[in-house]
Amino acid sequence: MTSTLNIGVLAHVDAGKTSLTERLLFESGAIDRLGSVDTGDTTTDTGSVERERGITIRTAVAGFRVGPTRVNLIDTPGHTDFVAEVERALAVLDGAVLVVSAVEGVQAHTRVLMRVLRESGLPVLLFVNKTDRAGARPERVFAEIRRRLTGGALAMDTVRDAGTPHARTEPGDLRDPAFARRVAEALAEHDDALLAALVEDRPLPGPDALTGVLREQVGRGLVYPVLCGSAVTGQGVGALTRVLTTLLPVTTAAHGEDAADELRGTVFAIERAPTGEKTGYLRLRAGCLEPRAHVEFERADPGDDGPHRGRITGLEVVGAEGVRSRPLAAGEIGRIRGLPGVRVGDRLGPPAAAARFARPALEAVVRPEDGGDAARLHAALAALADQDPLIHLRTVAGEGLSVLLYGEVQKEVVAATLAEDFGVRAVFEPSRTAHTERPAGTGSAVEEVSPGRLVGTWATVGLRVDPMKEGAGVVFRREVEFGALIGAFDRAIEETVRDTLGQGLYGWPVTDCAVTLIRSGFAPPTTPADFRELTPLVLMRALDRAGTRVFEPVHGFELEVPADVLGGVTARLNALGARVRDTVETAEGWLLRGEVAARSVDAFRTELPGLSRGEGVWWTFPEGERAVTGPVPRRARTDGNPLDYDEYLVHRANARRSG
């Protein structure tokens, strides 16, 4: 049977991961010539912006074969502004390769990626690239990996003539007693039998048995094999290929009667053709998906709309032999077409794990440079939001479109993509922090509407708002008698509740709350539209009685600085509202850990070189939210303001006339 291995390639910018992907494909025969980041013709960086900037922005998939195993390489972004794209890819992987430069060593974002990988529970191999470059010091980098990434790092080879064009890699061989003992010593920390054999000086298990123990500990995240080489010369890449299929877990494809009945899988990337047709990349974890099958996808975000149903019109299996049209088996990746509403994060069946995507911390208003391009700009941004559903769009009266973003580099990339791929030049306003609201207490409201007052027919809606624990999202419940409303009316209320909570008392999205339908009723000729008009009025009144608190996104941070600049650095952190939780003295100076408002991250990053003589190392990662202190920030409303009855009536009347 054919087996499948889905591998992610991750790295800090410029560590050479896209070049490594090219080399793996070339050495396996999947491509007949090597592409280059410099010349913009790599296999996985297909977008014009990616080629121009030399960075990976969107997850891409390419495959090759190693014996009976089909390896799918998922080349993921390396820049911090695209960390959400990395996290989406992790959900469909069997393992990962983390690339480190033999010249620059472990960078700040390398540590962020390693932390994300370890928390995900994925088995990880490390590849020290660029051993042929001047200044390469793989032995120093290995020590750095052990000190700054993981004490479980295990060197699997030796590099000769490092830092020269003649650098060569000599893989370790478990038939060599010295190498076998070194591996056994690393594994013995988590294997009592091996420890006893070493202590008592008894013979060690043979190569096959040691390989089995190594595979088991790599799978559990206890040991991290480190290999060295060069994507440019190909040194060490063959050994990496062999280790991939030897130490990482593969899935054996099952078809027909051998396949599980329940479909389970996740859409992790979207491509859009010039015609507008969408292609979704689906990793199937269970079952067997037939071409032209009818499917139902659940949304990843509980605040989004309900299931998306449709029929697949095109199904192609991604693999080393190219793209084939046949049933998709568990473990494989397929390209699916025919579902215009499909989005990144959509899933078949229950989720394999809880969603981990960090919420974007910034919001920016964007306008077309040419006022006549407003419709084209909206369509283009909607297409980009399909690729990244966390880039929410909304129209701000008198301002323009607003988008959520992770950072300033992402804003630059979005602007370049709009110009180059969609022919729309856009102007972005300065970014501002994207806040959220949460109920401070419980509040209820009921509205019984009679003809001539609001909706023109008899309809009743009563809602209660309750706070929930952080991370709960929005939950809709019912306390009314089952079947009290016909299905269309019930759905209209729930959908409108979720839409309305996009703007709370201060204009920010409301989360971590339960909304309960406590009263309902109607009389002919009431329609779903009547409930859609009434529900925002009732919900916002209930929310007003509950009250809300506004929260801002925060990042956790680790900061390494020389001892003599500690005072100035901590003073600046305090001025920015950061909270230092831990200060540890190290051989190089001081290590500080704490949290800082997301709005202050870029400012401190810019100032740090001056504060630390260029020696400070700063890295951050999303770490939830905290309540805003001081004046509460507000965001302009776009919903007609259901908190003001008269203003809302005018808004709804205008909406009906324009519709």
GUDREN-354115 format. One record per residue (C-alpha): residue number from 1; x, y, z. Coordinates in steps of 0.5 Angstrom, whole numbers. Example, Ala and Ser with C-alpha at 12.3 -4.5 7.8 and 13.67 -1.06 7.14 Angstrom:
2
SITE  num      x      y      z
SITE    1     25     -9     16
SITE    2     27     -2     14
***
This chain:
659
SITE  num      x      y      z
SITE    1      0      0      0
SITE    2      2      7     -1
SITE    3      4     11      5
SITE    4      3     19      6
SITE    5      8     24     10
SITE    6      6     31     10
SITE    7     12     35     12
SITE    8     12     43     14
SITE    9     18     47     12
SITE   10     19     53     17
SITE   11     24     58     18
SITE   12     26     65     20
SITE   13     26     69     14
SITE   14     33     68      9
SITE   15     35     62     13
SITE   16     34     58      6
SITE   17     27     54      7
SITE   18     25     55      0
SITE   19     31     54     -3
SITE   20     31     47      1
SITE   21     24     45     -1
SITE   22     27     46     -9
SITE   23     33     42     -7
SITE   24     29     36     -4
SITE   25     24     36    -10
SITE   26     30     37    -15
SITE   27     34     31    -12
SITE   28     28     26    -12
SITE   29     26     28    -19
SITE   30     20     31    -18
SITE   31     22     37    -22
SITE   32     28     37    -27
SITE   33     31     44    -26
SITE   34     32     48    -19
SITE   35     29     55    -18
SITE   36     32     60    -15
SITE   37     29     66    -10
SITE   38     33     71    -13
SITE   39     31     70    -20
SITE   40     24     69    -18
SITE   41     22     62    -21
SITE   42     22     57    -15
SITE   43     16     52    -15
SITE   44     12     54     -8
SITE   45     13     62     -9
SITE   46      8     63    -14
SITE   47      5     70    -13
SITE   48      8     76    -16
SITE   49      9     79     -9
SITE   50     13     73     -6
SITE   51     18     73    -12
SITE   52     19     80    -12
SITE   53     20     80     -4
SITE   54     24     73     -4
SITE   55     19     71      2
SITE   56     14     66      3
SITE   57      7     69      4
SITE   58      2     63      3
SITE   59      2     56      5
SITE   60      4     52     -2
SITE   61      4     45     -3
SITE   62      9     40     -7
SITE   63     10     33     -7
SITE   64     16     28     -8
SITE   65     16     20     -7
SITE   66     21     17     -3
SITE   67     20      9     -4
SITE   68     13      7     -3
SITE   69     12     14      1
SITE   70      9     20     -2
SITE   71     12     26      2
SITE   72      8     33      1
SITE   73     12     39      3
SITE   74      8     45      6
SITE   75     13     51      5
SITE   76     10     56     10
SITE   77     11     63     11
SITE   78     17     65     16
SITE   79     15     72     17
SITE   80     12     74     24
SITE   81      6     78     20
SITE   82      4     71     17
SITE   83      5     67     24
SITE   84     -3     65     23
SITE   85     -1     62     16
SITE   86      4     58     20
SITE   87     -1     56     25
SITE   88     -6     54     20
SITE   89     -1     49     16
SITE   90      1     46     23
SITE   91     -6     43     24
SITE   92     -5     39     18
SITE   93      2     36     19
SITE   94      5     30     21
SITE   95     12     33     22
SITE   96     16     39     21
SITE   97     23     41     19
SITE   98     26     47     22
SITE   99     31     51     18
SITE  100     37     54     22
SITE  101     42     58     18
SITE  102     49     56     20
SITE  103     52     63     19
SITE  104     46     67     23
SITE  105     44     62     27
SITE  106     38     62     32
SITE  107     34     68     31
SITE  108     29     71     35
SITE  109     23     68     30
SITE  110     26     61     30
SITE  111     25     61     38
SITE  112     18     63     36
SITE  113     17     58     31
SITE  114     20     52     36
SITE  115     16     54     41
SITE  116      9     54     37
SITE  117     12     47     34
SITE  118     13     44     41
SITE  119      6     46     44
SITE  120      3     43     38
SITE  121      6     36     39
SITE  122      9     35     32
SITE  123     15     31     31
SITE  124     21     36     29
SITE  125     27     35     25
SITE  126     32     41     25
SITE  127     36     42     19
SITE  128     42     47     19
SITE  129     43     50     12
SITE  130     48     54      9
SITE  131     54     50     11
SITE  132     58     52      5
SITE  133     57     60      6
SITE  134     63     64      9
SITE  135     62     65     16
SITE  136     59     58     17
SITE  137     60     55     24
SITE  138     55     49     25
SITE  139     58     47     31
SITE  140     57     53     34
SITE  141     50     53     32
SITE  142     49     46     34
SITE  143     51     49     41
SITE  144     46     55     40
SITE  145     40     50     39
SITE  146     41     46     45
SITE  147     42     53     49
SITE  148     36     57     46
SITE  149     32     52     43
SITE  150     32     45     46
SITE  151     36     41     50
SITE  152     34     35     47
SITE  153     38     36     40
SITE  154     41     30     37
SITE  155     47     31     32
SITE  156     46     26     27
SITE  157     52     28     22
SITE  158     59     32     22
SITE  159     61     37     17
SITE  160     68     38     14
SITE  161     71     44     11
SITE  162     65     48     14
SITE  163     65     55     11
SITE  164     68     54      4
SITE  165     65     52     -2
SITE  166     68     45     -1
SITE  167     64     44      5
SITE  168     61     36      6
SITE  169     57     33     11
SITE  170     58     26     14
SITE  171     52     22     16
SITE  172     52     18     23
SITE  173     52     11     22
SITE  174     49      7     28
SITE  175     53      1     26
SITE  176     59      5     28
SITE  177     60      4     36
SITE  178     62     11     37
SITE  179     56     14     34
SITE  180     51      9     37
SITE  181     53     10     44
SITE  182     52     18     43
SITE  183     45     16     40
SITE  184     44     11     46
SITE  185     46     16     51
SITE  186     41     22     49
SITE  187     36     17     48
SITE  188     37     14     55
SITE  189     35     20     59
SITE  190     28     17     57
SITE  191     29     10     57
SITE  192     31      6     63
SITE  193     33      0     59
SITE  194     38      4     55
SITE  195     40      7     61
SITE  196     41      1     65
SITE  197     45     -2     59
SITE  198     50      4     59
SITE  199     51      4     66
SITE  200     52     -3     67
SITE  201     57     -3     60
SITE  202     52     -8     57
SITE  203     52     -9     49
SITE  204     47     -4     46
SITE  205     41     -6     42
SITE  206     43     -7     35
SITE  207     42     -1     29
SITE  208     34     -3     28
SITE  209     32     -3     35
SITE  210     36      4     36
SITE  211     32      7     30
SITE  212     26      4     33
SITE  213     27      8     40
SITE  214     29     14     36
SITE  215     23     14     32
SITE  216     19     13     38
SITE  217     22     19     42
SITE  218     22     24     36
SITE  219     15     22     35
SITE  220     14     24     43
SITE  221     18     31     42
SITE  222     23     28     47
SITE  223     29     28     42
SITE  224     30     33     36
SITE  225     35     30     31
SITE  226     39     36     28
SITE  227     42     35     21
SITE  228     47     40     17
SITE  229     48     41     10
SITE  230     47     46      4
SITE  231     41     47      0
SITE  232     45     50     -6
SITE  233     50     45     -6
SITE  234     46     39     -4
SITE  235     50     37      1
SITE  236     46     33      7
SITE  237     40     33      3
SITE  238     40     26      1
SITE  239     41     24      9
SITE  240     35     29     11
SITE  241     30     25      6
SITE  242     32     19      9
SITE  243     31     21     16
SITE  244     24     24     14
SITE  245     21     17     12
SITE  246     25     13     17
SITE  247     24     17     24
SITE  248     17     21     22
SITE  249     10     18     22
SITE  250      7     16     16
SITE  251      0     15     14
SITE  252     -2      8     10
SITE  253     -8     10      5
SITE  254    -14      6      5
SITE  255    -19      6      0
SITE  256    -26      2     -1
SITE  257    -28     -2      5
SITE  258    -22     -1      9
SITE  259    -23      6      9
SITE  260    -27      9     15
SITE  261    -34     11     15
SITE  262    -34     18     18
SITE  263    -30     24     14
SITE  264    -25     28     17
SITE  265    -21     33     14
SITE  266    -19     41     14
SITE  267    -18     46      9
SITE  268    -12     49     10
SITE  269    -10     54      4
SITE  270    -14     57     -2
SITE  271    -12     59     -9
SITE  272    -17     63    -14
SITE  273    -16     63    -21
SITE  274    -16     69    -26
SITE  275    -23     67    -27
SITE  276    -25     67    -20
SITE  277    -26     60    -19
SITE  278    -23     57    -12
SITE  279    -19     51    -11
SITE  280    -19     49     -4
SITE  281    -13     45     -1
SITE  282    -16     39      4
SITE  283    -12     35      8
SITE  284    -16     28     10
SITE  285    -15     25     16
SITE  286    -21     20     16
SITE  287    -25     16     11
SITE  288    -25     16      3
SITE  289    -27     22     -1
SITE  290    -30     21     -7
SITE  291    -30     25    -13
SITE  292    -37     29    -14
SITE  293    -39     28     -7
SITE  294    -44     32     -3
SITE  295    -40     35      3
SITE  296    -42     39      9
SITE  297    -36     44     12
SITE  298    -37     47     19
SITE  299    -34     54     20
SITE  300    -27     54     24
SITE  301    -30     60     28
SITE  302    -36     59     32
SITE  303    -38     66     31
SITE  304    -38     65     23
SITE  305    -44     63     19
SITE  306    -47     56     19
SITE  307    -45     50     15
SITE  308    -43     50      8
SITE  309    -46     45      4
SITE  310    -44     43     -4
SITE  311    -42     38     -9
SITE  312    -35     37    -11
SITE  313    -34     38    -18
SITE  314    -26     37    -18
SITE  315    -22     33    -14
SITE  316    -15     32    -15
SITE  317    -10     28    -11
SITE  318     -3     32    -10
SITE  319      3     27    -10
SITE  320     10     26    -13
SITE  321      7     23    -19
SITE  322      3     30    -20
SITE  323     -4     31    -19
SITE  324     -9     25    -20
SITE  325    -16     25    -20
SITE  326    -19     19    -16
SITE  327    -22     18     -9
SITE  328    -18     22     -3
SITE  329    -16     17      2
SITE  330    -14     19      9
SITE  331     -7     22     10
SITE  332     -7     25      3
SITE  333     -8     32      1
SITE  334    -13     34     -5
SITE  335    -15     40     -9
SITE  336    -22     41     -9
SITE  337    -27     45    -13
SITE  338    -34     47    -14
SITE  339    -35     50     -7
SITE  340    -35     58     -8
SITE  341    -36     59     -1
SITE  342    -30     55      2
SITE  343    -26     58      6
SITE  344    -19     57     10
SITE  345    -20     53     16
SITE  346    -27     50     14
SITE  347    -27     42     16
SITE  348    -31     36     15
SITE  349    -33     32     21
SITE  350    -31     34     28
SITE  351    -24     38     29
SITE  352    -18     35     31
SITE  353    -16     40     36
SITE  354    -18     47     38
SITE  355    -17     52     34
SITE  356    -10     56     36
SITE  357    -10     62     31
SITE  358     -8     68     34
SITE  359    -13     74     33
SITE  360    -10     80     29
SITE  361     -8     86     33
SITE  362     -9     91     28
SITE  363    -14     95     24
SITE  364    -13     99     18
SITE  365    -18    103     14
SITE  366    -16    102      6
SITE  367    -19    107      0
SITE  368    -18    106     -7
SITE  369    -13    111    -10
SITE  370    -18    112    -15
SITE  371    -25    113    -13
SITE  372    -28    109    -18
SITE  373    -24    103    -16
SITE  374    -28    102    -10
SITE  375    -32     96    -12
SITE  376    -26     93    -15
SITE  377    -22     94     -8
SITE  378    -28     91     -4
SITE  379    -28     85     -9
SITE  380    -20     84     -9
SITE  381    -20     85     -1
SITE  382    -26     80     -1
SITE  383    -22     75     -5
SITE  384    -16     76      0
SITE  385    -20     75      6
SITE  386    -22     68      3
SITE  387    -15     66      4
SITE  388    -14     69     11
SITE  389    -21     69     14
SITE  390    -18     73     20
SITE  391    -18     79     15
SITE  392    -25     81     17
SITE  393    -28     87     12
SITE  394    -33     92     14
SITE  395    -35     98     11
SITE  396    -34    105     16
SITE  397    -39    110     14
SITE  398    -35    116     11
SITE  399    -28    113     12
SITE  400    -28    107      7
SITE  401    -26     99      8
SITE  402    -23     97     15
SITE  403    -19     90     15
SITE  404    -16     87     21
SITE  405     -8     85     20
SITE  406     -2     82     24
SITE  407      3     87     22
SITE  408      6     93     18
SITE  409      9     88     13
SITE  410      3     84     12
SITE  411      0     91     10
SITE  412      5     93      5
SITE  413      4     86      2
SITE  414     -3     86      2
SITE  415     -2     93     -2
SITE  416      3     90     -7
SITE  417     -2     84     -8
SITE  418     -8     89     -9
SITE  419     -4     93    -14
SITE  420      0     87    -18
SITE  421     -5     81    -18
SITE  422    -12     85    -18
SITE  423    -10     92    -21
SITE  424    -12     96    -16
SITE  425     -8    101    -12
SITE  426    -10    102     -5
SITE  427     -8    107      0
SITE  428     -8    105      8
SITE  429     -9    109     14
SITE  430     -4    109     20
SITE  431     -6    102     24
SITE  432    -10    102     30
SITE  433    -11     97     35
SITE  434    -16     92     34
SITE  435    -20     91     41
SITE  436    -26     87     43
SITE  437    -31     87     48
SITE  438    -34     82     53
SITE  439    -40     82     58
SITE  440    -39     85     65
SITE  441    -45     82     67
SITE  442    -52     79     65
SITE  443    -58     83     62
SITE  444    -64     82     59
SITE  445    -69     85     54
SITE  446    -76     83     51
SITE  447    -79     87     45
SITE  448    -86     86     43
SITE  449    -88     89     37
SITE  450    -94     91     34
SITE  451    -96     94     27
SITE  452    -94    101     25
SITE  453    -89    101     30
SITE  454    -82     98     28
SITE  455    -83     92     23
SITE  456    -90     92     21
SITE  457    -93     86     24
SITE  458    -93     82     30
SITE  459    -87     79     33
SITE  460    -84     78     39
SITE  461    -76     77     41
SITE  462    -73     76     48
SITE  463    -66     75     49
SITE  464    -61     75     55
SITE  465    -54     76     55
SITE  466    -49     72     60
SITE  467    -41     73     60
SITE  468    -37     66     59
SITE  469    -30     64     60
SITE  470    -25     67     56
SITE  471    -24     63     49
SITE  472    -31     61     49
SITE  473    -33     65     43
SITE  474    -41     67     42
SITE  475    -46     61     44
SITE  476    -53     62     42
SITE  477    -58     58     47
SITE  478    -66     57     47
SITE  479    -70     57     53
SITE  480    -77     57     49
SITE  481    -81     51     48
SITE  482    -78     47     42
SITE  483    -82     49     36
SITE  484    -85     55     38
SITE  485    -82     59     32
SITE  486    -82     56     25
SITE  487    -75     54     23
SITE  488    -74     60     18
SITE  489    -75     65     24
SITE  490    -71     61     29
SITE  491    -65     61     24
SITE  492    -66     69     23
SITE  493    -66     70     30
SITE  494    -59     66     31
SITE  495    -56     69     25
SITE  496    -58     76     27
SITE  497    -55     75     34
SITE  498    -48     73     31
SITE  499    -48     79     26
SITE  500    -50     84     31
SITE  501    -45     82     36
SITE  502    -40     85     31
SITE  503    -41     91     34
SITE  504    -42     92     42
SITE  505    -43     98     46
SITE  506    -37    101     44
SITE  507    -37     99     37
SITE  508    -32     93     38
SITE  509    -33     86     37
SITE  510    -37     82     43
SITE  511    -34     75     45
SITE  512    -34     70     50
SITE  513    -42     71     52
SITE  514    -48     67     51
SITE  515    -54     69     48
SITE  516    -61     66     50
SITE  517    -67     66     47
SITE  518    -72     67     53
SITE  519    -78     69     49
SITE  520    -81     69     42
SITE  521    -88     69     38
SITE  522    -91     72     32
SITE  523    -97     73     28
SITE  524    -98     72     20
SITE  525    -96     75     16
SITE  526    -89     76     20
SITE  527    -83     74     16
SITE  528    -76     72     17
SITE  529    -74     80     15
SITE  530    -78     82     21
SITE  531    -74     78     26
SITE  532    -68     81     23
SITE  533    -70     88     24
SITE  534    -72     87     31
SITE  535    -67     82     34
SITE  536    -61     88     34
SITE  537    -65     92     38
SITE  538    -67     87     43
SITE  539    -60     84     44
SITE  540    -56     91     44
SITE  541    -61     93     50
SITE  542    -60     87     53
SITE  543    -52     88     52
SITE  544    -53     95     55
SITE  545    -56     93     61
SITE  546    -51     87     62
SITE  547    -45     92     61
SITE  548    -39     91     57
SITE  549    -31     92     58
SITE  550    -26     93     53
SITE  551    -20     89     52
SITE  552    -14     90     48
SITE  553     -9     85     45
SITE  554     -3     83     49
SITE  555      4     80     47
SITE  556      8     76     51
SITE  557     15     77     51
SITE  558     22     75     52
SITE  559     28     80     52
SITE  560     36     79     53
SITE  561     40     85     54
SITE  562     47     86     57
SITE  563     47     88     64
SITE  564     49     95     64
SITE  565     43     97     60
SITE  566     38     94     64
SITE  567     36    100     68
SITE  568     34    104     61
SITE  569     31     98     58
SITE  570     26     97     64
SITE  571     24    104     65
SITE  572     22    104     57
SITE  573     18     98     58
SITE  574     15    101     64
SITE  575     13    107     60
SITE  576     10    103     55
SITE  577      5    100     60
SITE  578      9     93     59
SITE  579      9     88     65
SITE  580     15     85     67
SITE  581     14     78     71
SITE  582     21     75     71
SITE  583     28     77     71
SITE  584     33     72     71
SITE  585     41     74     71
SITE  586     45     70     65
SITE  587     52     69     63
SITE  588     51     74     57
SITE  589     47     79     62
SITE  590     39     79     63
SITE  591     33     75     61
SITE  592     26     79     62
SITE  593     20     76     61
SITE  594     13     79     61
SITE  595      7     82     57
SITE  596      6     88     53
SITE  597      0     91     49
SITE  598      1     89     42
SITE  599      0     97     40
SITE  600      7     98     43
SITE  601     11     92     40
SITE  602     13     95     34
SITE  603     15    102     38
SITE  604     20     98     43
SITE  605     23     94     37
SITE  606     25    100     33
SITE  607     28    103     40
SITE  608     31     97     42
SITE  609     38     97     38
SITE  610     39    104     41
SITE  611     37    102     48
SITE  612     42     96     48
SITE  613     48     98     43
SITE  614     45     93     38
SITE  615     46     87     43
SITE  616     39     86     45
SITE  617     34     80     43
SITE  618     27     81     43
SITE  619     22     77     41
SITE  620     14     77     42
SITE  621      8     72     41
SITE  622      1     73     42
SITE  623     -2     72     49
SITE  624     -9     74     50
SITE  625    -12     80     52
SITE  626    -13     85     58
SITE  627    -18     90     60
SITE  628    -17     97     58
SITE  629    -15    102     63
SITE  630    -16    109     63
SITE  631    -21    112     57
SITE  632    -25    107     53
SITE  633    -23    107     46
SITE  634    -29    107     41
SITE  635    -30    105     34
SITE  636    -35    108     29
SITE  637    -41    104     28
SITE  638    -44    101     22
SITE  639    -50     98     24
SITE  640    -55    104     25
SITE  641    -54    104     32
SITE  642    -59     99     35
SITE  643    -58    103     42
SITE  644    -61    109     39
SITE  645    -69    107     37
SITE  646    -70    113     33
SITE  647    -63    113     29
SITE  648    -64    105     28
SITE  649    -71    106     25
SITE  650    -68    111     20
SITE  651    -62    106     18
SITE  652    -67    101     17
SITE  653    -72    105     13
SITE  654    -66    107      9
SITE  655    -63    100      8
SITE  656    -70     98      5
SITE  657    -70    103      0
SITE  658    -63    102     -2
SITE  659    -65     94     -2
***
